[in-house]
Every structure is written in C-alpha cells, then in structure tokens.
Amino acid sequence: MPKRTRNLWPELVSFANLWTAYLAARRGKRGRPAVSGYEFDAEIRLLRLQERLEAGTYQPGAYRTFVVREWKRRVISAAPFADRIVHHALCQVIEPIWEARFIHDSYACRVGKGTLAALNRAQHFARAHPYVLPIDVREFFPSIDHGVLTAILARHIGDQRVLDLIAQILAGGRDVLAEEYTPVIFPGDDLFALSRPRGLPIGNLTSQFFANVSLHPLDLFIKQDLGCRAYLRYCDDLLLFADDKPTLHRWRSALVDRLATLRLTLHDRRAQPAPVAAGFPFVGWTVTPEKRRLRRRNVLRFWHRYRSRLAAYGRGEIDLDRLGATVHGWVGQTKHGSTTGLRKAVLRMLIPKVRPL
C-alpha cells in the first residue's frame, strides 16, 4: 500500500497559504478589473473565502470560455479569480507530494522543466539512439477520466476533505469541454460508460498539474515495465528512443493497452517509429541529432501576431516598448535553434510611422 499523506486540510485553508495563493494568482494580472477589484479589500475577501472552505460551503463559480484558433482550435476556460486562488492554494499543498514521485524526464508546469529543458533532453537522446517513437494522446484534456484521476490522487492523498475539494473542482469543469470529446468505447464498457465524468478545462492551474498526475502511471510503466531508459514526456507528448524499430513497435502495442486502462487513446497515424536523422516534431520544433528547426506553423503564428502588433503600433494603440517586447519574446524563444536566417527574414519588415490620433 503506497504511503498516503494525511491532515493536509488545515495547511490548505490556513490564511498564510491562501495569502500566498492570492499573490501567485494575481501575478502579472493586476491590471485586470476582477483582480484589481479583489485587491481593494483582499484581506477581508480571503477571510471570507477561508470561512467558506472551513464550513464546507465553498462552491466554484462559472467558467468564462473563449476559443483560440492558431494551428488548431482550442477552447480556453477561465475560472473566477477567487477560484483561481483556491486552485493555487490546493496545488501549493499537494504538488510537493507528487514532485517527489514524478520521474526526472516529465516536463511541463514544473520548476526547471520547461520547453527548453525538454528540447535539450530530446536532442540528447536523439544523439544516443537511432530511432524514436513519438506518441501523443488523442484529445488529451477532454478525455481525462475523473474516476481514474481521483483514484490515482487518492493513492497518495489521505485527507478526505482535500479529495472532496478536488472533486468539486473537477465537477465544476466537467461540462466545459464536453463538445470536444469524441466518445470511445473501451473493452468491458457498456453504454453508461459514455456518461462517465471526464475533461479538464484548459487554462486552469489545476488542470496542468492533474494532467501530469494522470500520466504518471504511464511514465512508471514505460520506465519500469518496458525498460525504456531514453524516454521523456512534455504534457501529453511522449518520446521513446531505442536502437531498433522492432523494439519500438513492441512498446507501441504495449502502450495502447496501458493507455486503455487510463481510458485514453493515442493518435495512430502519428505514433510510428522513425529514424531520428529524418527529424521528429517536439514542442514546436523539428529535432535531429545535429539541429533543431522551428516548425512552420509556429513561424506563421508569430508572423500573424507581429503583423497585428505592427498595425496596432501604426494606429498609435501601442508604444514602441510593447512592440519591442513582442519581438524580443519571440527571439528569446527561437534563439535556441538553427533560426538565424529565419529571424532576419521575419524581422525585415519596416516599422510603420505612427498615425496622428
């Protein structure tokens, strides 16, 4: 029986924890009306939030959803600011439990485990092994099964009030992505399985953390049962490296069965063993043992954003510093690959003159 951490609730609802969560939730967002309004009497609001949590009367509010269309359509969900404070307070208490258990090569939403670290690790493995098996989970966030996720969390969390709060957060977001899920029937299912609660809202801090937790059993299966030593995962994008294709084909079959136990599926067409020398897609780049090139869709995404900001600057809606921040941010992201010529070509556009208001 795994060790379970108990008596977490007093720490979670303590004013010190809620205050730290409030500061984290408002970081970079103090100019937004909902955040600035909360800040006006933050101490009183936090005390009321603490009372509701302790009394068991806290209820999550409704999400605000909007669609972002870049290279694919995404439904983004924004929880009310008070709920985001609760999300931070929860993660501050339970994340350390899981950080001690996550494998080293699990990336995304972890300190020191961003896209650059994942990219470096992927290229390191590509230089040591001739073949790679890229895996990505089909409709990952809409497909995450609440029952499966709760069972994984309960293996190491022994405080029922914390589990009840998690259940509230999950229930509050279950209908947000309902239309994004394509029904899947797994072995042993009946028709009632289609109504199982599932889905995590993209945009929640808790969703990013729960995504890592939900695939933690898969990480252990790959490392311990399959014996794949050259493996890494960035959210739902997985890379398995080996010295021959038959090994990767065998691992792929095993992964299909293991994912089914988590009520998840993979993209069949994309999950094919390939030589690393041909290049493989990962976190927005095409990676080879020698180089990494920015993928075309990421270039187009910046190109459209940059042109939009140029037009806004030309109309006098933003200043030169704001325009420069867009450029410097993209250059900072792209300088870690073979992009010198690309950056020069993209940034060659003239800055328009400011039109008089």
N, C-alpha and C positions, 0 to 999 in steps of 0.2 A: 504494500500500500504506500503510495507516494506521500511524502510529508506535506501536510496542509497547514497553512498559516492562519491562525485564528485571532480573534479580538482586534480586527482591523478597523471596526466601525468608529470607536472613539477617536482614533487618529484622523479618520477621513472627515468627520464632522467638526473637528476642532477649529476654532476661529483662526488659529495660526495657519492651518492647512488651507482653509477657504480664502484667507487673505493672499497667500502665495499663489493660489489658483487664480484669483481675481487679477493679480498683477500679470500673470502669464497670459491670461485670456485677453487682456486689453493691449498687450504689447503690439505696437505697430498699427493700432486701430483706434487710437484715442480721438481722432478727428471724426469718427462716425457718430451720428446722433444717438444711437442706442447706447454706445459706450460712454460718451460724454455725459449723457443723462444719468447713467448709473453712477458715474464718478462723483457727481454732485453730492450725494449722500451715501457713499459706498459702505461706510461702516454700519449704518442702520440697515441698509438692504441686506448686507451679509449676515447680520444678526438674525434678521427675519428668515433668511434662507436657511441658516443653521437651525432655527426653531422648527421649520417645516421638515427638514431632514430628520431631526431627532424625534419629532412627533409622528413621523411616517405619513405626513400629509403632502409631501412634495410630489408634484406631478409635472412631467416635462411639457413644454409648450409646443405649439405647432411649428413645423419647419417652413422656411421660405425656400422655394425651389426655383431654379433657373437652368437653362440649357446653354452649354458652351459647345460651340462647333469649331474644332480645329481640324485635325486629320480624322477625328471620329467624334460622334455625338456623345456628350456626357451630360448627365443630369446631376447638378451640384445642389446640395441641400445645406442650408444654413440654419442652425438652431438658434433660438433666442439667446441673448447674451448671458442671462442667468444660468441657462442650461449649459452653456459652454464653460462657465465657472465650475459647475458640478463635474463636467467631463474631465477638466484639468485636476480637480481635487481627487477624483477616483483614480486617474492614471498615476498621480504622484504617489499614491499609496500602494497600488498593485503592480506597477511597472517593475520596481526592483525585484519582486518575486520572480518575474519572468526573465528579466535581464540576466539573472544568474543561471538560467536554464537554456536560453537561446544559444544556438550554435554560433561559432565565430563568424561564419560566412552567410549570415542572414542580414540583409541590408534594408534600408528604407525606414525612416522615422526612428532611428536610433542614433545616439550621440557618436559621432565619428564614423558613421556608416551611411554616408550619402552616396550620390551617384558617382562622384569621382573615385571614392574608395572601391565601389563595386566595379567600376570600369577598369581600374588598375588591377584588381584581383582577377577579373575575367581575362585580361591580356596575359597576366602571369601564368594562368592555367593553359592558355592557348599556346604559349611558348613551350610548354612541357608535354603537351598531348596533341596528337594529330587530328583527333575527331571530337566533335561536340554534338550534344543533343539539346537543342533549345526547346523548352516547354513553357507554354503559358496557359493559364487556367481560363476556360471559357466563361464569360460573363461573371467574373470572379465576385465582385461586391454584391450584385443582385442574387448570387447563388448561395452565399454563405448561410448555412442552416443554423437557426438559433438553438435547436436542441443539441446539435453536435458541438457547437461552440460553447454552450453553457456546460456541457459535460467535461470538455477539455479544461475550462476555467476552474470547475469545481474540484478537479484533481489536486489543485494546489492552493485553493482558497477555501478555508473552512469557516468563514464568517457568513452566516445566512443573510444578515442584513445587507452586506455588501453584494451578495449574489442577487438579492431582491432588487437592489438599485440597478444592477446591470440588466436584469430582466425588464425593468421599467424603461431603461434607455433603448434596449433592443426593440421593445414593443412600440415605443414612440416613433421609430423609424422604419417599421416593417412594411408600411404601405407606400413609402416614398418611391421605391424602385420596383414596385410590383409589375409595371408595364414593361420593364427592361428585362425580365426573366423569361427565358424560353423553357417551358416545362420539360423535365427529364424524368423518365421512369427508371428507377434502379432495380436490380434483382430483389425480389421479395416484396416490392411495393404493391399497394392496392391504390384505388383511385383517391382515397383520402390523403395519400402522401402528397398530392398536388397542393393541398391546402396547408402544408406544414409552414410555420412562420420562418421566413428567410429574408435576407437582404440587409446590407449595411449602407447607410447614407454616405455618399462620397462628400467629404467636406468636414465630417466630424473628426476630432482628435481621437476619440474612442474607436472610430472605425478603422483608422490606420493601425492602432495598437491591436485591436481584435483580429485584424487581417493577419498580422504576424503570429498571433497566438493560434489561429485556426490552422495555419500551415506548419506549425512547429512539429506535430506528429509526423508529417511528411518529411520534414528535414531529418528527423531522427531515423526514419525508415531508410532514407537514401544513404545516410552516413553509416548506420549500424547494420541494417539488414542487407542492403545491396552492396555495401562496402565501397561506395564511391568516395574516394578521398578528394578528388578535384571537383567540388560542387559548390555552387553559390546560388543565392536567391535574392532578387530585389522585388519585394512585394510578391506579385504572382508570376513574375518572370524567372524561370529556373534555367540554369545551365549545368549540364553534366558532361564531363570530359573523360575520354578513355583512349586507349591505344589501338582499338579496333572497332569496326562497326557492329559485328555480331554482339559484342557486349552491350552496346548502346541499344540495339534492338531488343535484347532480353530485358534490359532495365525499363525500356519504354512500356513493354507489356505489363511488367510488374507495377509500374506507376499507374496505369489505367485502373487496375484492380484496387490499388491502395487509395487512389483518389475517390473511387466509388464509395469506400467506407466513410469518407468525409462528405459524401453527397456532392461531389464536384466532378467535372469532366475537363479534358484538355482539348485544345484545338488540334484535330487530327492532321490537317494538312500541314501545319507549321511544325509539328513535332516529328521531325525526320533527322536522323543522323547525317552529318555533313562534315567535310574536311575543313579544318579551321583556316587553312590557307585561302579558301574561297571567300572568307568573311562571313560573319554571322551578326544579326541585329541584336543590340542590347542597349537599354536605357537611352535610346535616341541616337545611337552611333552604329556604324558598321565596323566591326572589330576584326583585325587579322593579327597574327603574331608580331608583325612589324609596324602596322599603322592602325589608326582609327579615324574614320571619316564620318562627318556629320551626315545624318540621313536627310534625304531631300525634303521630306515633309517638315522637318524641324527648321530647315533653311527658309522654306516658304512661310512657315508660321511667323518667324521673326520678320521676314520681308514685309508681310502684310501689317504687322504691328508697327514696324518702323515707318512705313509709308503713312499709316494713320497718325502717328505722333508727329511726323513732318507736316502733315496737313493741319493738325491742331496748332503747331508752332506758327505756321504761316498765317493762321487766323488770329494769333495772339492769345490763344486759350491756355497755352503752357509756356513756361520760360525755357531758356537755353539749358539750365541745370536739369530740368525734368527730361528734356530731350536727351541730354548727355547721359543721364542715368540709365535710360533705355539701352543706349549703345554700349556703355561700359559694362552693364549687366550681361549683355549677350557676348561681348568679347571675353569677359571673365569665364563664362560657361564654355566657350568654344576654343579657348587657347590651349586646352589640354589634348588637342588632337592635331591632325595634319590639315590645318584650316587657314594658313597664312594667305594664300591666293584667294580663297573664298571670302575671307573677311575684307580684303581690299576691294574685291568686286562688288560686294554688297554695300559697303560704306562709301562707294564712289559717288553716290547721288549728292547733288548740290543742296545745301540748306536754303530754303526759300527766304525771301525778305518778309519781315513782319508787316502785315497789312494794318493800316491805321484803323482803330476802332471807330 
